Amino acid sequence: MHRLILLILFIGSNAIHAQTAADLTFSNIEGYWEGAFIKGNSYQKIEVQFFESNGNYLSLQIMEEWHPQFGEFEIPVDIDSLGNIAFNTGHGRAVMQLDENNLEMVGYLEEKDPTVHIHLKKVPPPPPPNYLVEQVAINNGAITLYGHHHYNKIEPYRSALIIVGGRGCYAGSTSFDLNAKILREYGMSVFAFNKRGTGLSNGDCKTATISDFADDVTTVVNYLKNHPHNYEFIGAMGLSAGGWVINKAEEQIDFDFMISVVGPATSVREQQYQALSTGAGFYDFSPEVTQHLTEYMNLVFDAPANETSFKEMNRLLALAEKEDWMKMLADTDIPYTADEIESLWVRRHAYDPGTTLKTFNKPMLAVFGEIDWIVPYQPNLERLEQYFSGERADLLTTLVIPNAEHGTEVSGDFIDLPNGDSYWRFYRISPWLTIEVIDFLKTNNFID
């Protein structure tokens, strides 16, 4: 990668070479930059690495305020004849101008009112990482699970955490898992893996049961228990439906701690009907529309797997398109043949975590979003407080994140302060999430 650094010293003169648009090539901006989006009196940090790959100009953009759910993007870059450097961002398309002498770049987002400015400053390449990421393959009978073991280079190793994802059959990038990226900086070893039937892991995610996924987690726990690092503590973090999976796995093993991020404490059946009720209010459905949605959900759970049921479900799905409640359903709530009714997701994952939660005698953190209609916090918080009562109450830590949705995200908005001031809150993952997770791990001596 060609790099050009030009330093011109004029003795007795303050003249500096002025860059023209014709001078600007991609080599002028290659490298690492740090800066922020600026709107009014607020900012949101962004890091950008500009690089060339196979003849394409690209930018790797890192927005830490969007971690751990997402926030790392590889985006093409364009440079026009006027010297404008343009690329998409998480907030819109940026148009930038380079000050090569001072290694700064300024610009704005197109079509934003009021204007959102961007200011970047070039920085040195980051130092070598203080962590290692190892690819691992673990056999669970005929299933081979592939993932990555993230750990700090500093010994001794105290704690390991397994990341267990939510409902969908998506692979995710286990080598760049953002939960691992955050936690390994605090000395936590993290194991992120592709659930069966996704990524490099074999098997069939679309037919797997909650018991299958729990068995896979148990296999990872056994791998870590026998690891040369000799971990003192092994825990799990369940994301959304992954909360059910880690509770199911706990029936077979003894986690030293559990973290549930927007994971239900109620049964699958209860959660689905709670989401139906809360979601109908969130979207302001009429009583008639809510009734149609309820009828469909009843069939999802209880309909016999025959042509009569299949016909009725398709009648209601046609109404779902017309009445705009299809967004309340996951793709695994929809059968494409009569036989598939019997293997819908809620039937393969019929589970109530109550037995586990009533008897789990180790520290647990449960995090909910205040405006999450998918896993509404009120019934789940009440259920947890029932389960962790009396002498076990101190084992439970709970957090309801203000204004947060199911992904623990908060939307962009102007926020009024008590003294009459205001500021623009950028869209982001709420900082409460990571702050509380780190505090929980430190308080319970799982990390220093």
LOROBA-202608 format. One record per atom (N, C-alpha, C): x, y, z. Coordinates in pm, whole numbers, plus 50000, padded with zeros to 5 digits. Layout:
N
XYZ ...
# end
This chain:
448
500854988250000 500005000050000 500895012450000 500805020449893 501685032049880 501235043149974 502165048850046 501855059950136 502785071650101 502235083450092 503015095450062 502885105250176 504015108550241 504015118450346 504905129950301 504325141650288 505055153150235 505245163450344 506505166750375 506795176950475 507695187350409 507205199450395 507965209950328 508275220850430 509535223650450 509965234050543 510525245750464 509955257350487 510465269450423 511115278050530 512425280250519 513135288550614 512855303150580 512335310550681 512055324550662 510785327150585 509935317050569 508685319050495 507595310950561 506385316450561 505235309250616 504425302550506 504925302450384 504155296950273 504045281850285 502875276250261 502615261950263 502025258150128 502485246850075 501935241849948 500435240049957 499675245349867 498215244149867 497815232549777 497065223349835 496615211749759 495475215649667 495475210749548 494365212849455 493585200049438 492375201249385 491545189449365 492215179349274 492975184249177 493635175249083 494715166949151 495265172149264 496325165049335 495785152949413 494505152949447 493975143449544 493805129549483 494505119949538 494315105949504 494025098249632 493665085549616 493285077849734 494455076449831 495675076549779 496825075249868 496925086749968 496295098149935 496325109450028 495545106750157 494565097750150 493705095650267 493865081750329 494645072950265 494835059650321 495335060450464 494815051350548 495275050950685 494135052350784 494475056050907 493525055951019 493125070151057 491845071851081 491285084851115 490305083251232 490245093451316 489285093751425 488565107051423 487315106951463 486565119351467 485155117251516 484245125551465 482895125051519 481905131251421 480645126651434 479515133751379 479155144851478 478775156351427 478455167751514 477105173351471 476185173951566 474865179751540 474535188951656 474475201851627 474225211451734 475345210851837 474965208151961 475955207652069 476335193452107 476105183752017 476345169652048 477275163351944 477915152451985 478785145251893 478625130251913 479025122551812 479095107951822 480365103551752 481205096051823 482525092351772 482425082351657 483405083351567 483555073651459 485045071951430 485455059751403 486805056851358 486715051451215 487635055551129 487615051250989 489015047250947 489105035550884 490335031550817 490075031350668 490785039850593 490675039850448 491755030550392 491345021550303 492305012050246 491845007750108 492785001950033 492504996949899 492554981849900 491594975349835 491544960849828 491074956549690 491934949349620 491594944249486 491124955349393 491784966749402 491444977849314 490264986049359 489654982649473 488504990049525 488934998749642 488365010749650 488625019749761 487555017549867 487995014749990 487055010950095 487345018450224 486335018750310 486495024450444 485905014550544 486705010950644 486205003050756 485805013050864 484515013850892 484005023650987 483605016651116 484065022151227 483775016351359 483085026951443 481865023651487 481095032551572 480855025451704 481685028351802 481635021151928 480315023252002 479665034451979 478395036852047 477285027951994 477535020751886 476575011051833 476924996751875 478024995051947 478384981952000 477544979152125 477274966652161 477774954452099 476844948351994 475754955151958 474814948951863 475344949451720 475894960851682 476484962551548 477294975351553 477784979751439 478544992251440 479904991551373 480144981051292 481374980251214 480994977051069 481344986050979 480884985050841 482044986850745 482034979550636 483024981150529 482304987350410 482654999950377 481875008050285 482765013450173 482305013050046 483075018849935 483255033949950 484335039049889 484665053249893 484825058449751 484305070549725 484435076949594 485155090349610 486015093749512 486665106849507 486375112849370 485735124749367 485375130649238 486425140849194 486215146949078 487195156149018 487335169149097 486375171949187 486445183949269 487135181549402 487595169149422 488265165949548 487325162149660 486045159849628 485095155449730 485305140549758 485405137149884 485545123249928 484195119049984 483545109249922 482175105849959 482065091049996 481295088450100 481045074650143 479805074550232 479115063350232 477955061750319 478415059250463 477565063150557 477795060550699 476515055350761 476575051950889 475365047450957 474305058150968 474665070750948 473705081750959 473345087850824 473985083550715 473725089350585 475005090950507 474895096750388 476055097850300 476865110250336 478175108050356 479085118850393 479815124050270 480015137150266 480825143750164 481895151750238 483185148550211 484295153850290 485295161150202 486045170350264 487175177050201 488405174850288 489555172650223 490785169450294 491685181650308 492215183750429 493305193050454 494555184450473 495305182550364 496445173350368 497575178550455 497735191750462 498835197350542 498665194450690 497415194950739 497145192950881 496515179450912 496375171150807 495845157650823 494485157650894 493615166350845 492245166850895 491295166550777 490055162350804 489055160950701 487725165950758 487035174550685 485765179950734 484705178150626 483455177250671 482375175650576 481035175450645 480055169550575 478685169850623 477945157750567 476785155050624 475905144750571 474905151050475 474715144950361 473775150250263 472335149450315 471545159250276 470095159450299 469715158450447 470465165450532 470135165850674 469835180250714 468725182350781 468335195450828 467835194350972 468545199851069 469755207951056 470965199551014 471995206250970 473185199650916 473865191051022 474295179250979 475155170651061 476555171451000 477485176951077 478865178351031 479675166051069 480795163950998 481745153351032 483145159551033 483925155951132 485305160651142 486175148551177 487155145651092 488085134551113 489515139751122 490335133251205 491745136451217 492545123551201 493635124351126 494445112451103 495245108951228 495365095851254 496065090951372 497015079851329 497985076251413 498885065151379 498115051851375 498675041751310 498075028351317 498005023651462 496985016051498 496885011451637 498045002051672 498395001351800 499454992051841 498994977651827 499904968051833 499514953851823 498494950551932 497534941851903 496494938552001 497064931052121 496404932852236 496824925752357 495964913352381 495364908252272 494494896652283 494774887152167 494294875052178 494374865052072 492964860352038 492764856651913 491494851151868 491794838151795 491364827051852 491654813851796 490384807351743 490444802151620 489324794551567 489314780651630 488124776251667 487974763551737 486844755551673 487034742451662 485984733151619 485754723151732 484494721651773 484134712851884 483074703051835 483254690251865 482294680151821 481274677251929 480004677551888 478894673251973 478164662051898 478674649751912 478134638851831 478414641351686 477364641251604 477514643551460 477634658351426 477424666951525 477474681351502 478864686551533 479404694651441 480664701651465 480354716451473 480684722151588 480464736451612 481764744051589 481664754351509 482834762851482 482634776351549 483694781451606 483624794551669 484994800151692 485054810651773 486314817251804 486414819851954 487584816752005 487904818552146 488744831252157 488184841552219 488864854352237 489424854752379 490694858152392 491214859452528 492414868852531 492554875452645 493644884652669 494954876952682 496064883252646 497364876552653 497904875452795 497294882752887 497824883353023 497264871853107 498144864153168 497744853453258 497784858553402 497104851853497 496304839853478 494904843253425 494254833153370 492914834953316 491894831153423 490964840253452 490024837753560 488674833053510 488104840353414 486704837953377 486534836753226 485564828553187 485194827053046 483684828753033 483284834552921 481874837452895 481514831952757 480384825052748 479874819752621 478754828752572 478824833152447 477784841452388 476784832452318 475504833752352 474444825552292 473434834952227 473334834052095 472514843352018 471024840552024 470274848951956 468814848551962 468184838651867 466984841851824 466114832251757 466534828651615 467064837951541 467264835651398 468354825751365 468324820751242 469334811551191 470364819351109 471014828651174 472054836651108 473394833251172 474444834151093 475744829451140 476424839751230 476494852051187 477254861951262 478744859651244 479524869851273 480974868851260 481574866251397 481844853651427 482344850251560 483754855351583 484524857151476 485894862251493 485904877151525 484814884151491 484714898351520 483534901451612 483144891651693 481994893551782 482214905951869 481224914751870 481414927651936 481324926652087 480544917152140 480574914752283 481974910352325 482554901352246 483914896752276 484904908152267 484734916652168 485654927952149 485674936952272 484504939152331 484424947652450 485004940452571 484524928152597 484824921452722 486274916652732 486894913152619 488284908452627 489214919652673 488824932152652 489634943352699 489654944152852 488694937752916 488614937653062 489144924553121 489764916253037 490344903853086 489424891953081 488204893753030 487274882553018 487564874652890 487694861452902 487774852952783 486364850552732 486194851152602 484844850052543 484864839552433 483834831052433 483694821052328 482414824252250 482594827452122 481474830152032 481474819551923 480314813551897 480284802751798 479054803651710 479174797551591 478044796551499 477104785651548 475844789151571 474894778851612 474794768351501 474384756351540 474334745451442 473534749551318 474054745751202 473384748651076 473634762651024 474544770251087 474874783651038 476394784851029 476854793650941 478294795450924 478964782250889 480044778950958 480764766550933 480204754651012 479324757351109 478764746551190 477744738551109 477824725251119 476874717051042 475614714651123 474704706751066 473414704551128 472354713151062 471144713151119 470024720451061 469414729551168 469694742251156 469144751951251 467624752551243 467084750551124 465644752451103 464784741251161 465414730051197 464664719151259 465124716351402 466164723351447 466714720851580 465744725251688 465794718451802 464974721751917 465804729552019 465124734652120 465854741652226 466794732052299 466404719452308 467294709552371 468564707552289 468434707952156 469604706752070 470574718352094 470024730452097 470884742152117 471494742152256 470744737752356 471284736952492 472394726652499 472244715352429 473314705352424 474584711152364 474414719552262 475584725852200 476294735052298 475524742652375 476134751352476 476874743052580 476274731852621 476914722952717 478244717752664 478294714652535 479534710052472 480614720752480 480234733352458 481204744352468 481684745952612 480764744552708 481164745552849 482194734752882 481954722752837 482904711852865 484254714452801 484254720452682 485514724152618 486284734052706 485584744052759 486244754152841 486684748552976 485904739253030 486284733153158 487594725253145 487844719953027 489044711953005 490154719652935 489984732752924 490954741052854 492204743052941 493364743952880 494604746352958 494594759253039 493734768853004 493654781053082 493134778553224 492484767153244 492014763453378 491144774453439 490064777653370 489184788453414 488554785453549 488534795653634 487904794353764 486394795753755 485934804653662 484514807253646 484134806153498 482974799953471 482444799153335 480974803353341 480624813253261 479254818153256 478764819253114 477534824153098 476924825452966 476144838352958 476134843952839 475304855552809 474314851652700 473024851652733 471984848452637 471344861052585 471284862452453 470704874152389 469314870652338 468294877552389 466904875252350 466534860552376 466134853152271 465764839052291 466934830752340 468164835652326 469314828752384 469224827852535 468414836652596 468174835752739 467504822752777 466544818152697 465924805052721 466954793952706 467814795052605 468784784352577 469754782652693 470254793852749 471224792152859 470534786752984 469264790053003 468524784153115 468324769153094 468034765252972 467884751052940 469214743752960 470324750052917 471634743852935 471974742553082 471534751853165 471824751553308 471224739253375 470224733153312 469664720653366 470694709453365 471684710353275 472684699853262 474024703453326 474294716353340 475584720853390 475344731153499 476404736153556 476284745753665 477074758153629 476414767953562 477084780553531 477474787753659 478564794853655 478964803053768 478264816653767 477744820453652 476914832553642 476174832153510 475074839453503 474314840753379 473964855453358 474024859653233 473614873053192 472554871553084 471394877353105 470304876753008 470044890852957 470244892952826 470024905952765 468734905252683 467704912052728 466344911752673 465854897252655 466244888652748 465804874752745 464604872852836 463614865052796 462414863452878 462644854853002 461944858253109 461864849953229 460574841853229 459684844853136 458424837653121 458604826553017 457584818153005 457644807152908 457524812552766 457844804152669 457714807952528 456274811752498 455314803952545 453914807052519 453534820552581 453894822452706 453574835152772 454194846852699 455464845552664 456154856652598 455514860352466 455104850352389 454504853152259 453194860752274 452384857052371 451114864152391 451344877752456 452364878952541 452704892152597 453164901552486 453984896352394 454444904352281 453274908252192 452334899152174 451144902152093 450374913852153 450124913052284 449344923552349 450084936952349 451364936852386 452134949252392 452364954852252 452654946052157 452904950552020 451664956351955 450494950751986 449254956151931 449034970451978 449394972952105 449304986652155 450364995652095 451574990352078 452674998052020 452325002851880 451704994051801 451334997451663 449905002751650 449215004151763 447875009851766 446905002051677 446924988851688 445994980551612 444574982151667 443604980951580 442204981151622 441864967851691 440764967451769 440354954751831 440154943551728 439644947051610 439424936751507 440744930951458 441714939651432 443024935051386 443704926651495 443614931251619 444204923751730 443584910051742 442284909051718 441604896151724 442114886651615 442324892051494 442854883651386 444254878551421 445084887351476 446434883451517 446374872751625 445464874351720 445314864551828 444874850951773 443944851151680 443484838651619 444644831451551 445484839151483 446624832851417 447594826951519 447864834351626 448794829451726 448254816851793 446954816251814 446354804051869 446644791951780 446564794151648 446834783351554 448314779451555 449184789451566 450624786651570 450954777051683 450324778851797 450614770251912 449844757151911 448584757451869 447714746051900 447054739251781 447174744651660 446454738851547 446984725151510 446114715551480 446584702651428 447284704851293 448254696451263 448994697751138 448214691051025 447174697850976 446374692450867 446004703550769 445374699750660 445074709350554 444054719750599 443134716050687 442154725750737 442854737050812 443774733350899 444524743450974 445364752050880 445994745450784 446854752650691 446064762750610 444874759050569 444014768050493 443604780150577 443244777550703 442834788550791 444014797950821 445184792450839 446344800850865 446654809650745 446524804350625 446764812350506 445704823150487 444464820250529 443424830650524 443794842350614 444264839050734 444644849550827 445924856750782 446844849550719 448054856050669 447744866050558 446714863150478 446284872850377 445774885550445 445074883950558 444634895650634 445834902950695 446844895150734 448034901250793 448684911150696 448744907450568 449304916450467 448424928850452 447124926750450 446184937750430 446144947050550 446194941150670 446014948950794 447354952850859 448454949150794 449794953250835 450194947750972 449864935050999 450404928951121 451364917451091 451784916250965 452804906250931 454114909151005 454364922051034 455594925851105 455634920551247 454524915451296 454484909651430 454954895151430 455154889451312 455494875251301 456934873551257 457574863051305 458864858851253 458634849351136 459644847651051 459464838550938 459204824350984 459694820751103 459484807251155 458134805551224 457284815951216 455894814651260 454974811051144 455534809451025 454724807450905 455044793950844 454054784750837 454294771850771 454054773050621 454814765350544 454644765550399 453984752850347 453774743350436 452974731350409 452224728050537 451224719650525 450454715450643 451344708050742 452264699950691 453134692150780 454054701150863 454414712850810 455344721750882 454714728051005 453394727451016 452744733251134 453294726851261 453514713951256 453974706651375 455364710751418 456164716351326 457564719651358 457814734651358 456764742751380 456984757151393 457894760051512 458574771351508 459604774551606 459084773551749 457914779051776 457424779251914 457144765151966 456904755651878 456674741951922 458004734751945 458984737551860 460304731551880 461024737452001 460574749052046 461234755952157 460274758052274 459264749852284 458334751052396 459094749052527 459154759552607 460024759152725 459584769552825 459744766252952 459504775353063 460754775353150 461444786753165 462684787053242 462474787453393 461224786753437 460914788453578 461664779053670 461724766153635 462384756453723 463844760153745 464524764053637 465934767953649 466084780553732 465284790753703 465434803553770 465104802753919 464204793853955 463844792254096 464984786254179 465884779254110 466924771854183 468344776154151 468494786054063 469844790454025 470444798454140 471494793454199 472064799454319 473404806254294 473534812054177 474724819754142 474274833654093 475194842954077 474794856454034 474154856453894 473124864653881 472444866153752 472144880853727 472394885153603 472044898553557 470994897353449 469914904853461 468864905153359 468644919553316 468754922053184 468644935453129 467454935853034 466624946253049 465444947852964 465414961952906 464644963652797 464424976852738 463084982352781 463054994952816 461835001052868 460685000852768 460995002452638 459925002752537 460014990752443 460574979852492 460664967452415 459314960352421 458614959552307 457324952652307 457484937652283 458644933252236 458854919052209 459044911352339 459864916652429 460024910952564 459704922252662 458424925152686 458074936352773 458604934152915 459184944652970 459934942853094 459054939953215 457814945353220 457034944153343 456774929653384 456194921253299 455924907453344 457194899353369 458244902253294 459494894753313 460204898953441 460194911753471 460794916453595 460034911053716 458724911353708 457914905853817 458194891053839 458334883653730 458574869253740 459944866553803 460954874053762 462284872153819 462294875353968 461614885954007 461584889554149 460854879054231 459884872154172 459224860954240 460194849354257 460944846354152 461854834954155 463044837554249 463584849854244 464734853154328 464234861054450 463554854254539 462994860854657 463704855854782 463434862554892 464004858355019 465514859255020 466174848655066 467634848555078 468334849154943 467624845654835 468254845454702 468134858954631 467474868854692 467254881554624 468564888454587 469594886854671 470874893554643 471604887554523 471174875854477 471824869754360 471414876554230 470284883554233 469704889154111 470004903954098 470514907853982 470674921953946 469834924453821 469014934753824 468174937753708 468374952253664 468134954653538 468234968053482 467174969553374 466384980253383 465474984253276 466074996753213 466504995653087 467205006653021 466185016952971 466295029353014 465335039552970 465305041052818 464085041752764 463845044752622 464415034452526 464805022652575 465465012752489 464475002852430 464724998952305 463904988952236 464534975152253 464104965452172 464524951652192 466014949652167 466604957752082 468044956852058 468844965452154 468204970152260 468764979652358 469184992752291 468604995652174 468915007952105 467965019152150 468465031552145 467645043352168 467685051852042 466565057452006 466455064751880 467025078751892 467365084451776 467815098251774 466675107751808 466965117651894 465895126551937 466495138752006 465755149752007 466135161252088 465665158852231 466565160552326 466275157952467 466265171352542 465155174052609 465045186052691 465545183152831 466355192252885 466905190953019 466145199953116 466205196853246 465385204053344 465625219153348 466845223553316 467135237953324 466745245553199 466085238753106 465665245252982 466585242852865 467785237352890 468695233952780 468215221252711 468785218452595 468475206152522 469705201652444 469665189352399 470745184352315 470185173552223 470955170552118 470555159952025 471165146752071 470305137152103 470795123752137 470895115652008 472105112051971 472285103951851 471725089851873 471245083851765 470885069651769 472095061651815 471875052451910 472985044451961 472425032852041 473295023152069 472985013252171 473175019952306 472215018452395 472295025552521 473585022152595 474305032152646 475525029352722 475245021952852 473985022252899 473645015053021 474005000253009 473854994452890 474064980052874 475484975952911 476464981552844 477854977452867 478314981553007 477894993353051 478274997853185 477784987953290 476534983453277 475974974353378 476614960553370 476894955653250 477534942553236 478924942653300 479714952953272 481054953853330 480964955053482 480034963153531 479874964753675 479484951653741 478584944253680 478154931253733 479334921553742 480144921053637 481284911953635 482344915953738 482554928953754 483524933553854 483014931453996 481754934754019 481184933554154 481274919254204 481104909754112 481124895554152 482494889054133 483514897554108 484914892954101 485174883053986 484414884253877 484694876153760 485764882653673 485934895853686 487034903053622 487584912953725 488794917753701 489414927553793 488814941353772 
# end
